[in-house]
Amino acid sequence: MRIIAALVFISIIAGCTPEQAETSKLRFAVMTFSHETCTFCPGGDSDIERWTKLRPPYVGDEVFDAGSYIPGFVRAIKEYADVELVGLESPAGVYGGSSAAWTTEDAFEHFLAVMLEDLRESMPVDGVYLALHGAMAVRNVPRPEAEIAKRFREVVGPDVPIVGSFDLHANEDQEFLRWADMAFITKRYPHYDSYVQGGRSARALVRIAKGLYAPTTATRKPGVITPTVLQWTGQSPSMDIMERARRWESRERDVYVSVAYGFPWADVPDVGATIHVMTNNDQALANRIADDMSDYFWRMREGLFGDVPERPEEAANQAMTAFSEGATPVVLADYSDRSGDSTFTLQQVVEKPMSGVLVATVRDERVIEALAAANAQAGDLFSMAVGGFAAPSSGEPVQVDGTLTYFGPAFRYPQVAVVDFGDRNTVVITPALKQVIWLDEIRFGPLDPDNYDVFALKSRVHFRRGFDETGYAKTIILVDAPGPFVGTNALDALPYENVRLADHYPYGTPPGRE
């Protein structure tokens, strides 16, 4: 009773009823529509069925636990007593992850229409949070994330703030900030700070909604395109580029600097690096910082192309040398395999022969389907050709003869196969690409990673979370493909239709650069 009386007294003093006080809360709409699209990968376009194969869309409060940006956003919002969140129905993710190709226009329009209808029913709102990726590619929609922001703007009007968060691999230009107010991009790859950027997005949205921040932005395209394996922020000059962004944020008040490297395996017009700068009503400062960051990125361009990964045979030889010298565990990071079915490393394990190797993973839905049809059980003999169905980019299928030790759920898939072969070797077969990041991901069924000396992983940089930056692996070897295929450094081998590589370093001189 005392609490109720106090609320009534405060409301009277403030000149409003308790009901009016309750409605004075800020209301923010929250959504996610995120995909890193490999438009050159095989398998066909991603339709509504593929977008709902892993699980149905998030609805209501489920949205608040989706991904890694939104939990950071929600945690920061809880710092404020006067903010209410509304979750908009959002697709949970596409089957195949970053090995999935174009999203169909029908799927894009379907999911966007559903969340916009949710938004209309939730109006009025005081702000919108868009948890995106930045590298989505949609048929007939050149800039999907900007289109999402535009459609939301059309519903909420010109005065409601819209804030988005992005992956470091985002393909963006000035179009997104034409419709949205701010964009926060992860500064670390692996993306340890997605949770942090979600939190920054929340606090910025509150400040804008309360009239404490007037977003003023500047966007620049440095004119550099890089394969993702060379975007690791744990080494220079990428480390230095991100540190320069953090220094600007520390030196100047109310400044936010976001840097995206882009995702070159999406055939979209805004590929390549992007700089977004946001200030509190200071256009001159935004322009000055954006120019500095863009020019600094350009000056660092040569260093971004320093290390050249090893070809599969040489990488395997180095792994065997490391094994003989006791420099284990060893990671063979098959960074170029965007479709997940590459067999170049597996072939080396079989032919050498190598021992104590865990190949995690090789994608082959045909093998999974055949095992399911045969009602395969652990303990069955296994003799099948694995992977290599996207030749020549993936190599040829490799014959594996051994024993099936597990056939069941893992990695969010209903069925994966674990096959032991050779001298203490194991291959994990999945129905779609699986990029192993953490050691504990491969502790299931009979699998114990402590029993292996070498890990052949399908990963560009993310594996460093669990295998390198934890101090676990003593030897790290990046494995290239033997040809200029999808996923390799040879971007000029890709059949771009919407990108002119000559406008990007190292394939030409960008407009405006000498």
MIDOLUM-387227 format. One record per residue (C-alpha): residue in one letter; chain; residue number from 1; x, y, z. Coordinates in nm, 2 decimals. Example, Ala and Ser with C-alpha at 12.3 -4.5 7.8 and 13.67 -1.06 7.14 Angstrom:
BEGIN
- aa	ch	i	east	north	up
- A	A	1	1.23	-0.45	0.78
- S	A	2	1.37	-0.11	0.71
end
This chain:
BEGIN
- aa	ch	i	east	north	up
- M	A	1	0.00	0.00	0.00
- R	A	2	0.29	0.24	0.08
- I	A	3	0.44	0.18	-0.26
- I	A	4	0.11	0.24	-0.44
- A	A	5	0.05	0.56	-0.24
- A	A	6	0.40	0.68	-0.32
- L	A	7	0.34	0.62	-0.69
- V	A	8	0.01	0.81	-0.68
- F	A	9	0.18	1.10	-0.49
- I	A	10	0.47	1.12	-0.74
- S	A	11	0.22	1.11	-1.03
- I	A	12	0.02	1.39	-0.88
- I	A	13	0.33	1.60	-0.82
- A	A	14	0.43	1.53	-1.18
- G	A	15	0.09	1.64	-1.31
- C	A	16	-0.01	1.29	-1.44
- T	A	17	-0.21	0.99	-1.33
- P	A	18	-0.04	0.65	-1.26
- E	A	19	-0.18	0.53	-1.60
- Q	A	20	-0.02	0.82	-1.78
- A	A	21	0.31	0.76	-1.60
- E	A	22	0.31	0.40	-1.72
- T	A	23	0.25	0.51	-2.08
- S	A	24	0.54	0.75	-2.07
- K	A	25	0.78	0.46	-2.10
- L	A	26	0.99	0.45	-2.42
- R	A	27	0.89	0.16	-2.64
- F	A	28	1.16	0.01	-2.88
- A	A	29	1.09	-0.25	-3.15
- V	A	30	1.36	-0.52	-3.19
- M	A	31	1.41	-0.75	-3.48
- T	A	32	1.68	-0.96	-3.66
- F	A	33	1.72	-1.06	-4.02
- S	A	34	2.08	-1.17	-4.06
- H	A	35	2.27	-1.37	-4.32
- E	A	36	2.63	-1.38	-4.46
- T	A	37	2.56	-1.48	-4.82
- C	A	38	2.80	-1.67	-5.05
- T	A	39	2.63	-1.60	-5.38
- F	A	40	2.89	-1.82	-5.56
- C	A	41	2.82	-2.13	-5.35
- P	A	42	2.63	-2.42	-5.50
- G	A	43	2.30	-2.55	-5.38
- G	A	44	2.05	-2.30	-5.52
- D	A	45	1.87	-2.00	-5.37
- S	A	46	1.75	-1.98	-5.01
- D	A	47	1.37	-1.98	-5.01
- I	A	48	1.12	-1.96	-4.72
- E	A	49	1.16	-2.33	-4.66
- R	A	50	1.54	-2.30	-4.61
- W	A	51	1.49	-2.00	-4.38
- T	A	52	1.26	-2.21	-4.16
- K	A	53	1.43	-2.55	-4.18
- L	A	54	1.64	-2.52	-3.87
- R	A	55	1.35	-2.37	-3.66
- P	A	56	1.05	-2.15	-3.70
- P	A	57	1.09	-1.77	-3.67
- Y	A	58	1.14	-1.61	-3.34
- V	A	59	0.83	-1.45	-3.20
- G	A	60	0.76	-1.22	-2.91
- D	A	61	1.01	-1.25	-2.62
- E	A	62	1.20	-1.52	-2.81
- V	A	63	1.35	-1.24	-3.02
- F	A	64	1.54	-1.10	-2.71
- D	A	65	1.75	-1.42	-2.69
- A	A	66	1.83	-1.43	-3.07
- G	A	67	2.19	-1.42	-3.18
- S	A	68	2.46	-1.23	-2.99
- Y	A	69	2.38	-0.86	-3.07
- I	A	70	2.03	-0.86	-2.92
- P	A	71	2.12	-1.01	-2.58
- G	A	72	2.38	-0.73	-2.55
- F	A	73	2.11	-0.48	-2.65
- V	A	74	1.86	-0.62	-2.40
- R	A	75	2.11	-0.63	-2.11
- A	A	76	2.20	-0.26	-2.17
- I	A	77	1.83	-0.16	-2.19
- K	A	78	1.77	-0.31	-1.85
- E	A	79	1.99	-0.03	-1.71
- Y	A	80	1.69	0.20	-1.78
- A	A	81	1.36	0.17	-1.59
- D	A	82	1.16	0.36	-1.85
- V	A	83	1.21	0.14	-2.16
- E	A	84	0.99	-0.13	-2.29
- L	A	85	1.09	-0.37	-2.57
- V	A	86	0.87	-0.52	-2.83
- G	A	87	0.99	-0.82	-3.02
- L	A	88	0.90	-0.84	-3.39
- E	A	89	0.87	-1.18	-3.56
- S	A	90	1.21	-1.26	-3.71
- P	A	91	1.36	-1.54	-3.91
- A	A	92	1.61	-1.75	-3.71
- G	A	93	1.86	-1.82	-3.97
- V	A	94	1.90	-2.00	-4.31
- Y	A	95	1.99	-2.36	-4.35
- G	A	96	2.36	-2.39	-4.45
- G	A	97	2.47	-2.07	-4.28
- S	A	98	2.74	-1.89	-4.47
- S	A	99	2.75	-2.16	-4.73
- A	A	100	2.40	-2.08	-4.84
- A	A	101	2.35	-1.88	-5.17
- W	A	102	2.12	-1.60	-5.26
- T	A	103	1.80	-1.54	-5.06
- T	A	104	1.50	-1.53	-5.29
- E	A	105	1.31	-1.21	-5.33
- D	A	106	1.00	-1.39	-5.22
- A	A	107	1.16	-1.50	-4.90
- F	A	108	1.29	-1.15	-4.83
- E	A	109	0.96	-0.99	-4.89
- H	A	110	0.77	-1.25	-4.69
- F	A	111	0.98	-1.21	-4.37
- L	A	112	1.00	-0.84	-4.40
- A	A	113	0.62	-0.81	-4.45
- V	A	114	0.56	-1.02	-4.14
- M	A	115	0.78	-0.81	-3.91
- L	A	116	0.65	-0.48	-4.06
- E	A	117	0.30	-0.59	-3.98
- D	A	118	0.41	-0.67	-3.63
- L	A	119	0.56	-0.32	-3.61
- R	A	120	0.24	-0.15	-3.73
- E	A	121	0.04	-0.34	-3.47
- S	A	122	0.29	-0.22	-3.20
- M	A	123	0.28	0.14	-3.30
- P	A	124	0.36	0.39	-3.17
- V	A	125	0.72	0.31	-3.09
- D	A	126	1.00	0.55	-2.98
- G	A	127	1.28	0.36	-3.15
- V	A	128	1.38	0.06	-3.36
- Y	A	129	1.68	-0.17	-3.33
- L	A	130	1.78	-0.37	-3.63
- A	A	131	2.02	-0.66	-3.55
- L	A	132	2.16	-0.74	-3.90
- H	A	133	2.47	-0.88	-4.05
- G	A	134	2.54	-0.66	-4.35
- A	A	135	2.64	-0.92	-4.60
- M	A	136	2.30	-1.05	-4.70
- A	A	137	2.24	-1.09	-5.07
- V	A	138	1.89	-1.10	-5.21
- R	A	139	1.78	-1.15	-5.57
- N	A	140	1.68	-0.81	-5.72
- V	A	141	1.75	-0.62	-5.40
- P	A	142	2.10	-0.47	-5.44
- R	A	143	2.13	-0.34	-5.07
- P	A	144	1.91	-0.56	-4.85
- E	A	145	2.00	-0.40	-4.51
- A	A	146	1.94	-0.05	-4.65
- E	A	147	1.61	-0.17	-4.79
- I	A	148	1.51	-0.30	-4.45
- A	A	149	1.59	0.03	-4.29
- K	A	150	1.40	0.22	-4.56
- R	A	151	1.09	0.00	-4.51
- F	A	152	1.10	0.05	-4.13
- R	A	153	1.15	0.43	-4.18
- E	A	154	0.83	0.44	-4.40
- V	A	155	0.64	0.29	-4.11
- V	A	156	0.77	0.48	-3.81
- G	A	157	0.82	0.82	-3.99
- P	A	158	1.11	1.06	-4.00
- D	A	159	1.15	1.13	-3.63
- V	A	160	1.17	0.79	-3.47
- P	A	161	1.54	0.68	-3.43
- I	A	162	1.66	0.36	-3.60
- V	A	163	1.99	0.20	-3.50
- G	A	164	2.15	-0.10	-3.66
- S	A	165	2.43	-0.34	-3.57
- F	A	166	2.65	-0.52	-3.81
- D	A	167	2.92	-0.79	-3.85
- L	A	168	3.27	-0.67	-3.95
- H	A	169	3.21	-0.85	-4.29
- A	A	170	2.92	-0.61	-4.37
- N	A	171	2.89	-0.49	-4.73
- E	A	172	2.76	-0.14	-4.67
- D	A	173	2.78	0.21	-4.81
- Q	A	174	2.61	0.54	-4.74
- E	A	175	2.26	0.40	-4.83
- F	A	176	2.19	0.24	-4.49
- L	A	177	2.26	0.56	-4.29
- R	A	178	2.03	0.75	-4.54
- W	A	179	1.74	0.57	-4.37
- A	A	180	1.88	0.48	-4.02
- D	A	181	2.05	0.70	-3.77
- M	A	182	2.35	0.50	-3.65
- A	A	183	2.54	0.18	-3.73
- F	A	184	2.76	-0.01	-3.49
- I	A	185	3.00	-0.27	-3.63
- T	A	186	3.21	-0.53	-3.45
- K	A	187	3.57	-0.42	-3.42
- R	A	188	3.71	-0.77	-3.36
- Y	A	189	3.74	-1.08	-3.58
- P	A	190	3.66	-1.33	-3.43
- H	A	191	3.36	-1.12	-3.33
- Y	A	192	3.41	-1.12	-2.95
- D	A	193	3.24	-0.78	-2.93
- S	A	194	2.90	-0.84	-3.10
- Y	A	195	2.74	-0.84	-2.75
- V	A	196	2.92	-0.51	-2.68
- Q	A	197	2.80	-0.35	-3.00
- G	A	198	2.45	-0.45	-2.91
- G	A	199	2.49	-0.27	-2.58
- R	A	200	2.63	0.04	-2.75
- S	A	201	2.33	0.03	-2.99
- A	A	202	2.09	0.03	-2.69
- R	A	203	2.24	0.32	-2.51
- A	A	204	2.27	0.52	-2.83
- L	A	205	1.90	0.46	-2.91
- V	A	206	1.80	0.57	-2.56
- R	A	207	2.00	0.89	-2.60
- I	A	208	1.85	0.97	-2.93
- A	A	209	1.50	0.90	-2.82
- K	A	210	1.54	1.13	-2.52
- G	A	211	1.68	1.41	-2.73
- L	A	212	2.03	1.38	-2.59
- Y	A	213	2.21	1.29	-2.92
- A	A	214	2.16	1.42	-3.27
- P	A	215	2.32	1.17	-3.50
- T	A	216	2.53	1.33	-3.77
- T	A	217	2.71	1.08	-4.00
- A	A	218	2.97	1.04	-4.26
- T	A	219	3.05	0.73	-4.47
- R	A	220	3.36	0.65	-4.68
- K	A	221	3.46	0.36	-4.90
- P	A	222	3.85	0.33	-4.89
- G	A	223	3.85	0.13	-5.21
- V	A	224	4.00	-0.20	-5.07
- I	A	225	3.86	-0.55	-5.11
- T	A	226	4.00	-0.83	-4.90
- P	A	227	3.92	-1.21	-4.86
- T	A	228	3.80	-1.28	-4.51
- V	A	229	4.10	-1.49	-4.41
- L	A	230	4.31	-1.18	-4.43
- Q	A	231	4.08	-0.98	-4.20
- W	A	232	4.19	-1.12	-3.87
- T	A	233	4.21	-0.83	-3.62
- G	A	234	4.46	-1.02	-3.41
- Q	A	235	4.75	-0.91	-3.63
- S	A	236	4.86	-0.58	-3.79
- P	A	237	4.76	-0.39	-3.99
- S	A	238	4.40	-0.48	-3.91
- M	A	239	4.48	-0.45	-3.54
- D	A	240	4.61	-0.10	-3.61
- I	A	241	4.31	0.01	-3.82
- M	A	242	4.07	-0.09	-3.54
- E	A	243	4.29	0.07	-3.28
- R	A	244	4.28	0.39	-3.47
- A	A	245	3.90	0.38	-3.47
- R	A	246	3.90	0.32	-3.09
- R	A	247	4.14	0.62	-3.04
- W	A	248	3.91	0.85	-3.23
- E	A	249	3.63	0.74	-3.00
- S	A	250	3.84	0.80	-2.70
- R	A	251	3.98	1.14	-2.81
- E	A	252	3.66	1.30	-2.92
- R	A	253	3.34	1.32	-2.72
- D	A	254	3.03	1.15	-2.84
- V	A	255	3.20	1.00	-3.14
- Y	A	256	3.15	0.64	-3.28
- V	A	257	3.36	0.50	-3.55
- S	A	258	3.27	0.17	-3.73
- V	A	259	3.48	-0.01	-3.98
- A	A	260	3.36	-0.30	-4.20
- Y	A	261	3.59	-0.50	-4.42
- G	A	262	3.32	-0.64	-4.64
- F	A	263	3.24	-0.98	-4.76
- P	A	264	3.37	-1.05	-5.11
- W	A	265	3.18	-1.37	-5.18
- A	A	266	2.85	-1.18	-5.21
- D	A	267	2.81	-1.04	-5.56
- V	A	268	2.66	-0.71	-5.45
- P	A	269	2.75	-0.35	-5.55
- D	A	270	2.86	-0.23	-5.21
- V	A	271	3.14	-0.48	-5.14
- G	A	272	3.47	-0.37	-5.00
- A	A	273	3.57	-0.18	-4.69
- T	A	274	3.34	0.08	-4.54
- I	A	275	3.39	0.35	-4.27
- H	A	276	3.08	0.49	-4.08
- V	A	277	3.14	0.78	-3.84
- M	A	278	2.87	0.92	-3.61
- T	A	279	2.89	1.24	-3.41
- N	A	280	2.65	1.44	-3.19
- N	A	281	2.55	1.72	-3.43
- D	A	282	2.90	1.79	-3.57
- Q	A	283	2.92	1.72	-3.94
- A	A	284	3.26	1.88	-3.98
- L	A	285	3.41	1.64	-3.72
- A	A	286	3.23	1.34	-3.88
- N	A	287	3.38	1.43	-4.22
- R	A	288	3.73	1.48	-4.07
- I	A	289	3.73	1.15	-3.89
- A	A	290	3.58	0.96	-4.19
- D	A	291	3.85	1.10	-4.42
- D	A	292	4.13	1.02	-4.18
- M	A	293	4.01	0.66	-4.13
- S	A	294	3.96	0.60	-4.50
- D	A	295	4.30	0.74	-4.59
- Y	A	296	4.46	0.54	-4.31
- F	A	297	4.30	0.22	-4.43
- W	A	298	4.43	0.30	-4.78
- R	A	299	4.78	0.36	-4.65
- M	A	300	4.77	0.02	-4.47
- R	A	301	4.64	-0.17	-4.78
- E	A	302	4.96	-0.35	-4.88
- G	A	303	5.01	-0.50	-4.54
- L	A	304	4.66	-0.66	-4.55
- F	A	305	4.79	-0.90	-4.82
- G	A	306	5.10	-1.02	-4.64
- D	A	307	5.07	-1.39	-4.54
- V	A	308	5.00	-1.65	-4.81
- P	A	309	4.84	-1.97	-4.69
- E	A	310	4.99	-2.31	-4.78
- R	A	311	4.87	-2.55	-5.04
- P	A	312	4.72	-2.87	-4.90
- E	A	313	5.02	-3.10	-4.96
- E	A	314	5.27	-2.86	-4.80
- A	A	315	5.03	-2.78	-4.52
- A	A	316	5.00	-3.16	-4.44
- N	A	317	5.38	-3.20	-4.45
- Q	A	318	5.41	-2.91	-4.20
- A	A	319	5.16	-3.07	-3.98
- M	A	320	5.35	-3.40	-3.98
- T	A	321	5.67	-3.22	-3.90
- A	A	322	5.50	-3.04	-3.61
- F	A	323	5.37	-3.38	-3.49
- S	A	324	5.72	-3.53	-3.50
- E	A	325	5.86	-3.23	-3.31
- G	A	326	5.59	-3.25	-3.04
- A	A	327	5.44	-2.91	-3.14
- T	A	328	5.09	-3.03	-3.10
- P	A	329	4.79	-2.98	-3.11
- V	A	330	4.81	-2.87	-3.47
- V	A	331	4.52	-2.68	-3.65
- L	A	332	4.49	-2.71	-4.03
- A	A	333	4.25	-2.43	-4.10
- D	A	334	4.09	-2.50	-4.44
- Y	A	335	3.99	-2.14	-4.48
- S	A	336	3.89	-2.15	-4.85
- D	A	337	3.60	-2.40	-4.82
- R	A	338	3.29	-2.19	-4.83
- S	A	339	3.06	-2.47	-4.94
- G	A	340	3.19	-2.71	-4.67
- D	A	341	3.25	-3.01	-4.90
- S	A	342	3.61	-2.96	-4.99
- T	A	343	3.82	-3.28	-4.97
- F	A	344	4.18	-3.15	-5.03
- T	A	345	4.28	-3.18	-4.67
- L	A	346	4.09	-3.51	-4.62
- Q	A	347	4.27	-3.65	-4.92
- Q	A	348	4.61	-3.57	-4.77
- V	A	349	4.51	-3.74	-4.44
- V	A	350	4.41	-4.06	-4.64
- E	A	351	4.71	-4.06	-4.88
- K	A	352	5.00	-3.97	-4.66
- P	A	353	4.88	-4.15	-4.44
- M	A	354	4.85	-3.92	-4.14
- S	A	355	4.76	-4.02	-3.78
- G	A	356	4.57	-3.87	-3.49
- V	A	357	4.37	-3.64	-3.72
- L	A	358	4.02	-3.51	-3.65
- V	A	359	3.86	-3.37	-3.97
- A	A	360	3.58	-3.15	-3.85
- T	A	361	3.39	-3.13	-4.07
- V	A	362	3.31	-3.24	-4.43
- R	A	363	2.97	-3.15	-4.57
- D	A	364	2.79	-3.43	-4.76
- E	A	365	2.42	-3.45	-4.73
- R	A	366	2.42	-3.74	-4.98
- V	A	367	2.61	-3.95	-4.73
- I	A	368	2.38	-3.85	-4.44
- E	A	369	2.07	-3.94	-4.65
- A	A	370	2.22	-4.28	-4.75
- L	A	371	2.30	-4.37	-4.39
- A	A	372	1.95	-4.27	-4.28
- A	A	373	1.79	-4.47	-4.55
- A	A	374	2.00	-4.78	-4.45
- N	A	375	1.91	-4.73	-4.08
- A	A	376	2.28	-4.71	-4.00
- Q	A	377	2.39	-4.77	-3.65
- A	A	378	2.71	-4.71	-3.45
- G	A	379	2.95	-5.00	-3.51
- D	A	380	2.86	-5.05	-3.88
- L	A	381	3.14	-5.07	-4.13
- F	A	382	3.16	-4.75	-4.34
- S	A	383	3.28	-4.75	-4.71
- M	A	384	3.17	-4.45	-4.90
- A	A	385	3.31	-4.16	-5.11
- V	A	386	3.28	-3.83	-4.91
- G	A	387	3.25	-3.47	-5.02
- G	A	388	3.38	-3.32	-5.34
- F	A	389	3.05	-3.26	-5.51
- A	A	390	3.12	-2.89	-5.60
- A	A	391	3.43	-2.98	-5.81
- P	A	392	3.67	-2.84	-5.91
- S	A	393	3.64	-2.59	-5.62
- S	A	394	3.59	-2.87	-5.37
- G	A	395	3.82	-3.14	-5.51
- E	A	396	3.71	-3.49	-5.59
- P	A	397	3.51	-3.72	-5.36
- V	A	398	3.75	-3.91	-5.13
- Q	A	399	3.69	-4.28	-5.04
- V	A	400	3.68	-4.34	-4.67
- D	A	401	3.69	-4.69	-4.53
- G	A	402	3.63	-4.73	-4.16
- T	A	403	3.37	-4.77	-3.89
- L	A	404	3.07	-4.56	-3.82
- T	A	405	3.10	-4.47	-3.45
- Y	A	406	2.81	-4.22	-3.42
- F	A	407	2.50	-4.13	-3.62
- G	A	408	2.27	-3.88	-3.45
- P	A	409	2.21	-3.51	-3.37
- A	A	410	2.49	-3.25	-3.34
- F	A	411	2.56	-2.89	-3.44
- R	A	412	2.18	-2.82	-3.45
- Y	A	413	2.15	-3.08	-3.73
- P	A	414	1.92	-3.38	-3.67
- Q	A	415	2.19	-3.62	-3.80
- V	A	416	2.57	-3.61	-3.84
- A	A	417	2.80	-3.90	-3.90
- V	A	418	3.13	-3.97	-3.71
- V	A	419	3.36	-4.22	-3.89
- D	A	420	3.69	-4.36	-3.76
- F	A	421	3.94	-4.46	-4.02
- G	A	422	4.32	-4.53	-4.06
- D	A	423	4.55	-4.47	-3.77
- R	A	424	4.34	-4.28	-3.50
- N	A	425	4.18	-4.06	-3.76
- T	A	426	3.82	-3.94	-3.76
- V	A	427	3.60	-3.75	-4.00
- V	A	428	3.27	-3.58	-3.90
- I	A	429	3.02	-3.56	-4.19
- T	A	430	2.75	-3.30	-4.17
- P	A	431	2.45	-3.22	-4.40
- A	A	432	2.56	-2.86	-4.44
- L	A	433	2.87	-2.65	-4.37
- K	A	434	2.97	-2.64	-4.00
- Q	A	435	3.25	-2.41	-3.90
- V	A	436	3.39	-2.55	-3.57
- I	A	437	3.49	-2.26	-3.34
- W	A	438	3.51	-2.41	-2.99
- L	A	439	3.67	-2.73	-2.86
- D	A	440	3.36	-2.83	-2.67
- E	A	441	3.16	-2.84	-2.99
- I	A	442	3.33	-3.16	-3.08
- R	A	443	3.27	-3.33	-2.75
- F	A	444	2.96	-3.54	-2.83
- G	A	445	2.89	-3.91	-2.88
- P	A	446	3.22	-4.09	-2.88
- L	A	447	3.42	-3.78	-2.97
- D	A	448	3.69	-3.65	-2.73
- P	A	449	3.91	-3.39	-2.89
- D	A	450	4.18	-3.47	-2.63
- N	A	451	4.25	-3.79	-2.82
- Y	A	452	4.37	-3.61	-3.14
- D	A	453	4.69	-3.44	-3.23
- V	A	454	4.57	-3.26	-3.55
- F	A	455	4.25	-3.08	-3.62
- A	A	456	4.15	-3.01	-3.98
- L	A	457	3.88	-2.74	-3.95
- K	A	458	3.66	-2.56	-4.20
- S	A	459	3.72	-2.21	-4.08
- R	A	460	3.87	-1.88	-4.18
- V	A	461	3.94	-1.70	-3.86
- H	A	462	3.67	-1.80	-3.61
- F	A	463	3.85	-2.11	-3.51
- R	A	464	4.10	-1.89	-3.33
- R	A	465	3.85	-1.83	-3.05
- G	A	466	3.88	-2.19	-2.92
- F	A	467	4.20	-2.32	-3.07
- D	A	468	4.45	-2.03	-3.09
- E	A	469	4.36	-1.73	-2.87
- T	A	470	4.30	-1.97	-2.58
- G	A	471	4.66	-2.10	-2.61
- Y	A	472	4.53	-2.45	-2.70
- A	A	473	4.70	-2.52	-3.04
- K	A	474	5.08	-2.50	-3.06
- T	A	475	5.08	-2.49	-3.44
- I	A	476	4.84	-2.30	-3.67
- I	A	477	4.86	-2.37	-4.04
- L	A	478	4.62	-2.20	-4.29
- V	A	479	4.54	-2.42	-4.58
- D	A	480	4.46	-2.28	-4.93
- A	A	481	4.29	-2.46	-5.21
- P	A	482	4.51	-2.57	-5.51
- G	A	483	4.33	-2.35	-5.75
- P	A	484	4.16	-2.00	-5.78
- F	A	485	3.83	-2.12	-5.64
- V	A	486	3.54	-1.97	-5.44
- G	A	487	3.68	-1.88	-5.10
- T	A	488	4.04	-1.84	-5.19
- N	A	489	4.25	-1.52	-5.22
- A	A	490	4.19	-1.52	-5.60
- L	A	491	3.89	-1.29	-5.61
- D	A	492	3.95	-1.22	-5.97
- A	A	493	3.86	-1.58	-6.05
- L	A	494	3.50	-1.51	-5.94
- P	A	495	3.23	-1.44	-6.20
- Y	A	496	3.11	-1.11	-6.06
- E	A	497	2.82	-0.95	-6.23
- N	A	498	2.76	-0.66	-5.99
- V	A	499	3.11	-0.57	-5.89
- R	A	500	3.39	-0.41	-6.09
- L	A	501	3.71	-0.54	-5.93
- A	A	502	3.92	-0.27	-6.11
- D	A	503	3.76	-0.02	-5.87
- H	A	504	3.92	-0.19	-5.57
- Y	A	505	4.27	-0.25	-5.46
- P	A	506	4.46	-0.48	-5.53
- Y	A	507	4.28	-0.53	-5.86
- G	A	508	4.29	-0.17	-5.98
- T	A	509	4.29	0.19	-5.87
- P	A	510	3.96	0.31	-5.70
- P	A	511	3.80	0.63	-5.82
- G	A	512	3.95	0.93	-5.65
- R	A	513	4.28	0.75	-5.55
- E	A	514	4.61	0.82	-5.72
end
